[in-house]
């Protein structure tokens, strides 16, 4: 959800337990973003892991929406890059170097990386509101960071990542393990939402995070989960793979009625999209924008209405709306689609300043809760990935639609990750760069 690093072929160091499968090297390749769409392959020196650190050979790194935002704009919401940086924070790999005072890990262990460097001293850390665990082990996967946006995560070819039971089972692939990071965002979102059994949910945005939020909503006892997006392919995928129970394709512009574009769990095909991720608003004023949001909210609720079993005197709306795009029209729609006393969970980080109908929340006591990354969620995510039977979440491997080999392909990977279909018309969900 926020970037840190991508690096290749990190070696075993002299200070760690030597293994012939991981020969020593003193440098590593790093994909470095210098300006919007200006990605360069550079060489970085490798530092030996110090006390409490591991060194990881990266095997798979997924590209997040925040990575695409930095790639296109050199910024992500309010977070602006101030110097060259390396993107990529959804990573998994193999332990190839072990620093002093590290126990519980061996060379060759397969691990997922949980990004975040907590200070461990402030009140927030002590309350567990950021990824923090006393005595945690730090991971380094690259050189050092020379810059970062105003956030605690370094962004050049540096790992320094919190470990919290991150060894992954053999039946979990490196690609799926890399997606533990967005899965953790979804888990944290549901922890904040705290749905009760039988709740209803709306998920706005059917990208990677939106899909995983929908899956976790179903895991958490929501009996009706409706997912909406401007791209018909993504909505159809969400239904066909069991992420959601109902779907709706938002028309462009948002204020047009779109009853004919709704999808139920059968996964019926809908009109194709032009491959753009988010529709551009074409409203003449705030009144038109809000009317459009109200119209979409009404149409969305109508899609799941037959299965909601609402009493005659019960208020319309879902119990919880998860806004996963960060876009103004979507936040407006979320507020209108949520019933009195419900919750709107802000998951997506996008437009930093928005015009939203706060009275729709104030007068109906709709709680608005923010989500930023996650805390203490990886153990749960690993258990979900390794689970079997009917309660297992949909396959994360199946979500990886496109793979690129090596950092030399980083620019092409970032370009594709910003689209919803490739040049052949194939659906784009998660793009990964593999070692």
MIDREN-776415 format. One record per residue (C-alpha): z, y, x; residue in one letter. Coordinates in steps of 0.25 Angstrom, whole numbers, plus 2048, in hexadecimal, padded with zeros to 3 digits. Example, Ala and Ser with C-alpha at 12.3 -4.5 7.8 and 13.67 -1.06 7.14 Angstrom:
BEGIN
pz = 81F, py = 7EE, px = 831, code = A
pz = 81D, py = 7FC, px = 837, code = S
This chain:
BEGIN
pz = 800, py = 800, px = 800, code = X
pz = 801, py = 809, px = 80C, code = X
pz = 7F9, py = 806, px = 819, code = X
pz = 7FE, py = 802, px = 827, code = X
pz = 7F5, py = 7FA, px = 830, code = X
pz = 7EA, py = 7F0, px = 833, code = X
pz = 7E9, py = 7E9, px = 840, code = X
pz = 7E2, py = 7DD, px = 846, code = X
pz = 7E6, py = 7D1, px = 84F, code = X
pz = 7F4, py = 7D5, px = 854, code = X
pz = 7F8, py = 7CC, px = 860, code = X
pz = 805, py = 7C5, px = 864, code = X
pz = 80D, py = 7CD, px = 86E, code = X
pz = 814, py = 7C9, px = 87A, code = X
pz = 821, py = 7CC, px = 874, code = X
pz = 81E, py = 7C3, px = 868, code = X
pz = 81E, py = 7B4, px = 868, code = X
pz = 810, py = 7B1, px = 86E, code = X
pz = 806, py = 7A8, px = 867, code = X
pz = 7F8, py = 7A4, px = 86C, code = X
pz = 7F2, py = 7A7, px = 85E, code = X
pz = 7F5, py = 7B6, px = 860, code = X
pz = 7F0, py = 7BB, px = 86D, code = X
pz = 7F5, py = 7C8, px = 873, code = X
pz = 7EE, py = 7D5, px = 871, code = X
pz = 7F2, py = 7E4, px = 874, code = X
pz = 7E9, py = 7EB, px = 86A, code = X
pz = 7E5, py = 7E9, px = 85C, code = X
pz = 7DA, py = 7EF, px = 853, code = X
pz = 7DE, py = 7F9, px = 848, code = X
pz = 7D6, py = 7FF, px = 83D, code = X
pz = 7D9, py = 80E, px = 83D, code = X
pz = 7D6, py = 818, px = 832, code = X
pz = 7D3, py = 826, px = 838, code = X
pz = 7CE, py = 82E, px = 82C, code = X
pz = 7C9, py = 82A, px = 81E, code = X
pz = 7C0, py = 81E, px = 820, code = X
pz = 7C0, py = 81F, px = 82F, code = X
pz = 7C5, py = 812, px = 834, code = X
pz = 7C5, py = 80E, px = 842, code = X
pz = 7C8, py = 801, px = 84A, code = X
pz = 7D2, py = 804, px = 855, code = X
pz = 7DA, py = 7FD, px = 860, code = X
pz = 7E9, py = 7FE, px = 860, code = X
pz = 7F3, py = 7F9, px = 86A, code = X
pz = 7FD, py = 7EE, px = 865, code = X
pz = 80C, py = 7F0, px = 867, code = X
pz = 815, py = 7E4, px = 869, code = X
pz = 81E, py = 7E1, px = 85D, code = X
pz = 82C, py = 7E7, px = 85F, code = X
pz = 839, py = 7E3, px = 85A, code = X
pz = 838, py = 7DE, px = 84C, code = X
pz = 829, py = 7DE, px = 84B, code = X
pz = 81E, py = 7D4, px = 849, code = X
pz = 80F, py = 7D6, px = 84D, code = X
pz = 805, py = 7D1, px = 843, code = X
pz = 7F7, py = 7CD, px = 844, code = X
pz = 7F1, py = 7D2, px = 837, code = X
pz = 7E8, py = 7C8, px = 830, code = X
pz = 7E5, py = 7D0, px = 823, code = X
pz = 7E7, py = 7DE, px = 81E, code = X
pz = 7E3, py = 7E3, px = 810, code = X
pz = 7DE, py = 7F1, px = 80D, code = X
pz = 7E7, py = 7F8, px = 803, code = X
pz = 7E3, py = 804, px = 7FA, code = X
pz = 7EB, py = 80D, px = 803, code = X
pz = 7E3, py = 809, px = 80F, code = X
pz = 7D6, py = 80C, px = 807, code = X
pz = 7DC, py = 81A, px = 804, code = X
pz = 7E0, py = 81D, px = 812, code = X
pz = 7D2, py = 818, px = 816, code = X
pz = 7CB, py = 821, px = 80C, code = X
pz = 7D4, py = 82E, px = 80D, code = X
pz = 7DD, py = 82C, px = 819, code = X
pz = 7E8, py = 82D, px = 80F, code = X
pz = 7EF, py = 825, px = 804, code = X
pz = 7F5, py = 82D, px = 7F9, code = X
pz = 7FF, py = 837, px = 7FF, code = X
pz = 7FF, py = 82F, px = 80C, code = X
pz = 7F5, py = 835, px = 816, code = X
pz = 7F1, py = 830, px = 823, code = X
pz = 7F4, py = 839, px = 82F, code = X
pz = 7ED, py = 832, px = 83A, code = X
pz = 7E5, py = 825, px = 83C, code = X
pz = 7EB, py = 818, px = 836, code = X
pz = 7E8, py = 80A, px = 834, code = X
pz = 7E8, py = 804, px = 826, code = X
pz = 7EC, py = 7F7, px = 820, code = X
pz = 7FA, py = 7F2, px = 81C, code = X
pz = 7F7, py = 7E6, px = 814, code = X
pz = 7F8, py = 7DC, px = 81F, code = X
pz = 7FB, py = 7CE, px = 823, code = X
pz = 7FB, py = 7C6, px = 830, code = X
pz = 801, py = 7BD, px = 83B, code = X
pz = 80D, py = 7C0, px = 844, code = X
pz = 808, py = 7C1, px = 852, code = X
pz = 813, py = 7C8, px = 859, code = X
pz = 822, py = 7C8, px = 857, code = X
pz = 82B, py = 7D3, px = 85D, code = X
pz = 839, py = 7D2, px = 861, code = X
pz = 845, py = 7CF, px = 857, code = X
pz = 83B, py = 7C9, px = 84D, code = X
pz = 83F, py = 7BC, px = 846, code = X
pz = 839, py = 7B4, px = 83B, code = X
pz = 82A, py = 7B6, px = 83F, code = X
pz = 821, py = 7AD, px = 848, code = X
pz = 814, py = 7B0, px = 84E, code = X
pz = 809, py = 7AC, px = 844, code = X
pz = 811, py = 7AF, px = 838, code = X
pz = 809, py = 7B4, px = 82C, code = X
pz = 80E, py = 7C1, px = 827, code = X
pz = 80B, py = 7CC, px = 81D, code = X
pz = 80E, py = 7DA, px = 821, code = X
pz = 817, py = 7E3, px = 819, code = X
pz = 814, py = 7F2, px = 81C, code = X
pz = 81F, py = 7FC, px = 81E, code = X
pz = 829, py = 801, px = 828, code = X
pz = 836, py = 805, px = 821, code = X
pz = 840, py = 80D, px = 829, code = X
pz = 84B, py = 804, px = 824, code = X
pz = 855, py = 810, px = 825, code = X
pz = 852, py = 819, px = 818, code = X
pz = 858, py = 817, px = 80A, code = X
pz = 84B, py = 812, px = 805, code = X
pz = 84A, py = 807, px = 80F, code = X
pz = 858, py = 803, px = 80D, code = X
pz = 855, py = 802, px = 7FE, code = X
pz = 849, py = 7F9, px = 800, code = X
pz = 83F, py = 802, px = 7FA, code = X
pz = 836, py = 801, px = 806, code = X
pz = 832, py = 7F4, px = 80D, code = X
pz = 83E, py = 7F2, px = 815, code = X
pz = 847, py = 7E7, px = 81A, code = X
pz = 852, py = 7E7, px = 824, code = X
pz = 84E, py = 7E0, px = 831, code = X
pz = 840, py = 7DF, px = 82D, code = X
pz = 835, py = 7DC, px = 838, code = X
pz = 82A, py = 7E6, px = 83B, code = X
pz = 81C, py = 7E2, px = 83D, code = X
pz = 812, py = 7E9, px = 846, code = X
pz = 803, py = 7E6, px = 844, code = X
pz = 7FB, py = 7F0, px = 84D, code = X
pz = 7FE, py = 7FC, px = 856, code = X
pz = 805, py = 808, px = 851, code = X
pz = 803, py = 813, px = 847, code = X
pz = 800, py = 821, px = 84B, code = X
pz = 800, py = 827, px = 83D, code = X
pz = 804, py = 824, px = 82E, code = X
pz = 803, py = 82B, px = 821, code = X
pz = 811, py = 830, px = 81C, code = X
pz = 816, py = 822, px = 81A, code = X
pz = 81F, py = 818, px = 822, code = X
pz = 813, py = 80F, px = 825, code = X
pz = 80C, py = 810, px = 832, code = X
pz = 7FD, py = 80F, px = 830, code = X
pz = 7F6, py = 80D, px = 83D, code = X
pz = 7F5, py = 7FE, px = 843, code = X
pz = 804, py = 7FC, px = 841, code = X
pz = 80B, py = 7F2, px = 839, code = X
pz = 81A, py = 7F4, px = 83A, code = X
pz = 81C, py = 7ED, px = 82D, code = X
pz = 829, py = 7E8, px = 826, code = X
pz = 82B, py = 7D9, px = 825, code = X
pz = 832, py = 7D3, px = 819, code = X
pz = 82F, py = 7C4, px = 818, code = X
pz = 820, py = 7C6, px = 81B, code = X
pz = 81C, py = 7B9, px = 820, code = X
pz = 811, py = 7B3, px = 817, code = X
pz = 810, py = 7A5, px = 812, code = X
pz = 804, py = 79D, px = 817, code = X
pz = 7FE, py = 79C, px = 80A, code = X
pz = 7FC, py = 7AB, px = 809, code = X
pz = 7F0, py = 7B1, px = 810, code = X
pz = 7F0, py = 7BD, px = 819, code = X
pz = 7E7, py = 7C5, px = 80F, code = X
pz = 7F1, py = 7C2, px = 804, code = X
pz = 7FD, py = 7C5, px = 80D, code = X
pz = 7F7, py = 7D2, px = 810, code = X
pz = 7F7, py = 7D5, px = 802, code = X
pz = 806, py = 7D4, px = 801, code = X
pz = 806, py = 7E3, px = 804, code = X
pz = 7FF, py = 7E7, px = 7F7, code = X
pz = 806, py = 7DB, px = 7EF, code = X
pz = 814, py = 7E2, px = 7F4, code = X
pz = 80F, py = 7EF, px = 7EE, code = X
pz = 80D, py = 7E7, px = 7E1, code = X
pz = 81B, py = 7E0, px = 7E2, code = X
pz = 822, py = 7ED, px = 7E5, code = X
pz = 81B, py = 7F4, px = 7D9, code = X
pz = 820, py = 7E9, px = 7CF, code = X
pz = 82E, py = 7EA, px = 7D5, code = X
pz = 82E, py = 7F8, px = 7D2, code = X
pz = 828, py = 7F6, px = 7C4, code = X
pz = 832, py = 7EB, px = 7C1, code = X
pz = 82B, py = 7E5, px = 7B5, code = X
pz = 832, py = 7DD, px = 7AB, code = X
pz = 82C, py = 7CF, px = 7A6, code = X
pz = 821, py = 7D2, px = 79C, code = X
pz = 81E, py = 7E0, px = 7A0, code = X
pz = 810, py = 7E6, px = 7A0, code = X
pz = 809, py = 7EC, px = 7AB, code = X
pz = 7FD, py = 7F5, px = 7AF, code = X
pz = 7F7, py = 7F5, px = 7BD, code = X
pz = 7EE, py = 800, px = 7C0, code = X
pz = 7E4, py = 7FD, px = 7CB, code = X
pz = 7DF, py = 7EF, px = 7CF, code = X
pz = 7DF, py = 7F0, px = 7DE, code = X
pz = 7E7, py = 7E7, px = 7E7, code = X
pz = 7F4, py = 7EE, px = 7E3, code = X
pz = 7F1, py = 7EF, px = 7D5, code = X
pz = 7ED, py = 7E0, px = 7D4, code = X
pz = 7FA, py = 7DC, px = 7DB, code = X
pz = 803, py = 7E5, px = 7D2, code = X
pz = 7FD, py = 7DE, px = 7C6, code = X
pz = 7FF, py = 7D0, px = 7CC, code = X
pz = 80E, py = 7D4, px = 7CF, code = X
pz = 80F, py = 7DA, px = 7C1, code = X
pz = 80C, py = 7CC, px = 7BB, code = X
pz = 815, py = 7C6, px = 7C5, code = X
pz = 820, py = 7CF, px = 7C0, code = X
pz = 81F, py = 7CB, px = 7B2, code = X
pz = 815, py = 7D5, px = 7AC, code = X
pz = 80E, py = 7CD, px = 7A1, code = X
pz = 802, py = 7D7, px = 79F, code = X
pz = 7FD, py = 7DE, px = 7AC, code = X
pz = 7F0, py = 7E7, px = 7AA, code = X
pz = 7E9, py = 7EB, px = 7B6, code = X
pz = 7DE, py = 7F7, px = 7B6, code = X
pz = 7D4, py = 7FC, px = 7C0, code = X
pz = 7C7, py = 804, px = 7C0, code = X
pz = 7C1, py = 7F7, px = 7C7, code = X
pz = 7BD, py = 7EC, px = 7BD, code = X
pz = 7BC, py = 7E2, px = 7C8, code = X
pz = 7CB, py = 7E4, px = 7CD, code = X
pz = 7D0, py = 7E3, px = 7BE, code = X
pz = 7C8, py = 7D6, px = 7BC, code = X
pz = 7CE, py = 7D1, px = 7C9, code = X
pz = 7DC, py = 7D4, px = 7C5, code = X
pz = 7DA, py = 7CC, px = 7B8, code = X
pz = 7D3, py = 7C0, px = 7BD, code = X
pz = 7DD, py = 7BE, px = 7C8, code = X
pz = 7E9, py = 7C0, px = 7BF, code = X
pz = 7EE, py = 7CD, px = 7C5, code = X
pz = 7EF, py = 7D3, px = 7B7, code = X
pz = 7EE, py = 7CF, px = 7A9, code = X
pz = 7E5, py = 7DA, px = 7A4, code = X
pz = 7DC, py = 7E4, px = 7AA, code = X
pz = 7D4, py = 7F1, px = 7A7, code = X
pz = 7C9, py = 7F8, px = 7AE, code = X
pz = 7CB, py = 807, px = 7AE, code = X
pz = 7BE, py = 80F, px = 7AB, code = X
pz = 7B9, py = 81B, px = 7B2, code = X
pz = 7BD, py = 826, px = 7AF, code = X
pz = 7CB, py = 821, px = 7AB, code = X
pz = 7CB, py = 829, px = 79E, code = X
pz = 7C0, py = 820, px = 798, code = X
pz = 7C4, py = 815, px = 78F, code = X
pz = 7C2, py = 808, px = 794, code = X
pz = 7C6, py = 7FD, px = 78A, code = X
pz = 7B9, py = 7F5, px = 78D, code = X
pz = 7BD, py = 7F4, px = 79C, code = X
pz = 7CA, py = 7ED, px = 79A, code = X
pz = 7CC, py = 7DF, px = 79F, code = X
pz = 7D6, py = 7D4, px = 79A, code = X
pz = 7DB, py = 7C8, px = 7A2, code = X
pz = 7CD, py = 7C1, px = 7A1, code = X
pz = 7C8, py = 7CA, px = 7AC, code = X
pz = 7BC, py = 7CE, px = 7A4, code = X
pz = 7B1, py = 7D6, px = 7AC, code = X
pz = 7B1, py = 7E5, px = 7AB, code = X
pz = 7A7, py = 7F0, px = 7B0, code = X
pz = 7A6, py = 7F1, px = 7BF, code = X
pz = 7AB, py = 7FC, px = 7C7, code = X
pz = 7A5, py = 805, px = 7D1, code = X
pz = 7AE, py = 800, px = 7DC, code = X
pz = 7B7, py = 80D, px = 7DC, code = X
pz = 7C6, py = 80A, px = 7DD, code = X
pz = 7CB, py = 816, px = 7D4, code = X
pz = 7C3, py = 81E, px = 7C9, code = X
pz = 7C2, py = 82D, px = 7CB, code = X
pz = 7C7, py = 835, px = 7C0, code = X
pz = 7BE, py = 83E, px = 7B9, code = X
pz = 7C7, py = 845, px = 7B0, code = X
pz = 7C6, py = 854, px = 7AC, code = X
pz = 7D5, py = 856, px = 7AC, code = X
pz = 7E3, py = 850, px = 7AB, code = X
pz = 7E2, py = 84D, px = 79C, code = X
pz = 7D5, py = 845, px = 79E, code = X
pz = 7DC, py = 83D, px = 7A9, code = X
pz = 7E8, py = 83A, px = 7A1, code = X
pz = 7E0, py = 836, px = 795, code = X
pz = 7D8, py = 82D, px = 79D, code = X
pz = 7E4, py = 826, px = 7A3, code = X
pz = 7EA, py = 825, px = 794, code = X
pz = 7DD, py = 81E, px = 790, code = X
pz = 7DD, py = 814, px = 79B, code = X
pz = 7EC, py = 811, px = 799, code = X
pz = 7E8, py = 80F, px = 78A, code = X
pz = 7DD, py = 806, px = 78D, code = X
pz = 7E4, py = 7FE, px = 798, code = X
pz = 7F0, py = 7FB, px = 78E, code = X
pz = 7E6, py = 7F6, px = 784, code = X
pz = 7E1, py = 7EC, px = 78D, code = X
pz = 7EE, py = 7E4, px = 78E, code = X
pz = 7F3, py = 7E9, px = 780, code = X
pz = 7F0, py = 7DB, px = 779, code = X
pz = 7F9, py = 7D4, px = 783, code = X
pz = 805, py = 7DE, px = 783, code = X
pz = 80B, py = 7D9, px = 776, code = X
pz = 810, py = 7E7, px = 774, code = X
pz = 819, py = 7EA, px = 768, code = X
pz = 815, py = 7F4, px = 75D, code = X
pz = 820, py = 7FE, px = 761, code = X
pz = 81E, py = 7FB, px = 770, code = X
pz = 818, py = 806, px = 779, code = X
pz = 80B, py = 804, px = 780, code = X
pz = 809, py = 803, px = 78F, code = X
pz = 80D, py = 7F9, px = 79A, code = X
pz = 81A, py = 7F8, px = 7A0, code = X
pz = 816, py = 7FB, px = 7AE, code = X
pz = 809, py = 801, px = 7B4, code = X
pz = 806, py = 7FF, px = 7C2, code = X
pz = 7FD, py = 80B, px = 7C8, code = X
pz = 7F6, py = 805, px = 7D4, code = X
pz = 7EB, py = 80F, px = 7D7, code = X
pz = 7F2, py = 81C, px = 7DA, code = X
pz = 7E8, py = 823, px = 7D2, code = X
pz = 7EC, py = 82E, px = 7C8, code = X
pz = 7E4, py = 829, px = 7BB, code = X
pz = 7EB, py = 81B, px = 7BE, code = X
pz = 7F9, py = 821, px = 7BE, code = X
pz = 7F6, py = 829, px = 7B1, code = X
pz = 7F1, py = 81C, px = 7AB, code = X
pz = 7FE, py = 814, px = 7AF, code = X
pz = 807, py = 81F, px = 7A9, code = X
pz = 800, py = 81E, px = 79C, code = X
pz = 7FF, py = 80F, px = 79C, code = X
pz = 80E, py = 80C, px = 79E, code = X
pz = 817, py = 80B, px = 792, code = X
pz = 823, py = 813, px = 790, code = X
pz = 82E, py = 80F, px = 799, code = X
pz = 824, py = 808, px = 7A2, code = X
pz = 821, py = 80A, px = 7B1, code = X
pz = 816, py = 80F, px = 7B9, code = X
pz = 815, py = 80A, px = 7C7, code = X
pz = 80E, py = 812, px = 7D1, code = X
pz = 808, py = 808, px = 7DB, code = X
pz = 7FB, py = 80E, px = 7E0, code = X
pz = 7FC, py = 81A, px = 7EA, code = X
pz = 7F0, py = 823, px = 7E8, code = X
pz = 7EF, py = 832, px = 7E3, code = X
pz = 7FB, py = 839, px = 7E7, code = X
pz = 7FC, py = 844, px = 7DD, code = X
pz = 7F8, py = 840, px = 7CE, code = X
pz = 7F8, py = 846, px = 7C1, code = X
pz = 800, py = 83C, px = 7B7, code = X
pz = 805, py = 83C, px = 7A9, code = X
pz = 814, py = 83C, px = 7AD, code = X
pz = 818, py = 83E, px = 79E, code = X
pz = 812, py = 831, px = 79B, code = X
pz = 81D, py = 82B, px = 7A4, code = X
pz = 828, py = 835, px = 7A1, code = X
pz = 828, py = 835, px = 792, code = X
pz = 827, py = 826, px = 792, code = X
pz = 830, py = 823, px = 79D, code = X
pz = 826, py = 81B, px = 7A6, code = X
pz = 82B, py = 819, px = 7B4, code = X
pz = 822, py = 81C, px = 7BF, code = X
pz = 825, py = 815, px = 7CC, code = X
pz = 81E, py = 816, px = 7D9, code = X
pz = 81B, py = 80B, px = 7E3, code = X
pz = 819, py = 80D, px = 7F2, code = X
pz = 816, py = 800, px = 7FA, code = X
pz = 821, py = 7F6, px = 7F8, code = X
pz = 82F, py = 7F1, px = 7FC, code = X
pz = 834, py = 7E3, px = 7FF, code = X
pz = 828, py = 7DC, px = 7F8, code = X
pz = 821, py = 7D3, px = 802, code = X
pz = 82A, py = 7C7, px = 801, code = X
pz = 827, py = 7C7, px = 7F2, code = X
pz = 818, py = 7C9, px = 7F5, code = X
pz = 818, py = 7BD, px = 7FE, code = X
pz = 81F, py = 7B4, px = 7F4, code = X
pz = 814, py = 7B8, px = 7EA, code = X
pz = 809, py = 7B5, px = 7F3, code = X
pz = 80E, py = 7A8, px = 7F7, code = X
pz = 812, py = 7A4, px = 7E8, code = X
pz = 80B, py = 799, px = 7E0, code = X
pz = 809, py = 796, px = 7D2, code = X
pz = 807, py = 79F, px = 7C6, code = X
pz = 810, py = 7AA, px = 7CB, code = X
pz = 807, py = 7AC, px = 7D7, code = X
pz = 800, py = 7BA, px = 7D8, code = X
pz = 7F1, py = 7BA, px = 7D8, code = X
pz = 7EB, py = 7B7, px = 7E6, code = X
pz = 7EB, py = 7C3, px = 7F0, code = X
pz = 7E1, py = 7BC, px = 7F8, code = X
pz = 7D7, py = 7BD, px = 7ED, code = X
pz = 7D9, py = 7CC, px = 7EC, code = X
pz = 7D3, py = 7CD, px = 7FA, code = X
pz = 7C5, py = 7D0, px = 7F7, code = X
pz = 7C0, py = 7D5, px = 804, code = X
pz = 7C3, py = 7D1, px = 813, code = X
pz = 7BF, py = 7D9, px = 820, code = X
pz = 7C1, py = 7D3, px = 82D, code = X
pz = 7C7, py = 7DB, px = 838, code = X
pz = 7CB, py = 7EA, px = 839, code = X
pz = 7BC, py = 7EE, px = 83D, code = X
pz = 7B9, py = 7EC, px = 82E, code = X
pz = 7C5, py = 7F5, px = 829, code = X
pz = 7BC, py = 800, px = 825, code = X
pz = 7B3, py = 7F7, px = 81C, code = X
pz = 7C0, py = 7F1, px = 816, code = X
pz = 7C6, py = 7FF, px = 813, code = X
pz = 7B9, py = 803, px = 80C, code = X
pz = 7B8, py = 7F6, px = 804, code = X
pz = 7C7, py = 7F7, px = 800, code = X
pz = 7C5, py = 804, px = 7F9, code = X
pz = 7BB, py = 7FE, px = 7EF, code = X
pz = 7BC, py = 7F4, px = 7E3, code = X
pz = 7AF, py = 7ED, px = 7E6, code = X
pz = 7A7, py = 7EA, px = 7F2, code = X
pz = 798, py = 7EC, px = 7F5, code = X
pz = 795, py = 7DF, px = 7EE, code = X
pz = 79D, py = 7E2, px = 7E2, code = X
pz = 7A9, py = 7D9, px = 7E5, code = X
pz = 7B7, py = 7DD, px = 7E1, code = X
pz = 7BF, py = 7E4, px = 7EC, code = X
pz = 7CE, py = 7E2, px = 7EB, code = X
pz = 7D5, py = 7E0, px = 7F9, code = X
pz = 7CE, py = 7E2, px = 806, code = X
pz = 7D5, py = 7DC, px = 812, code = X
pz = 7D2, py = 7DD, px = 821, code = X
pz = 7D4, py = 7CF, px = 828, code = X
pz = 7D6, py = 7CD, px = 837, code = X
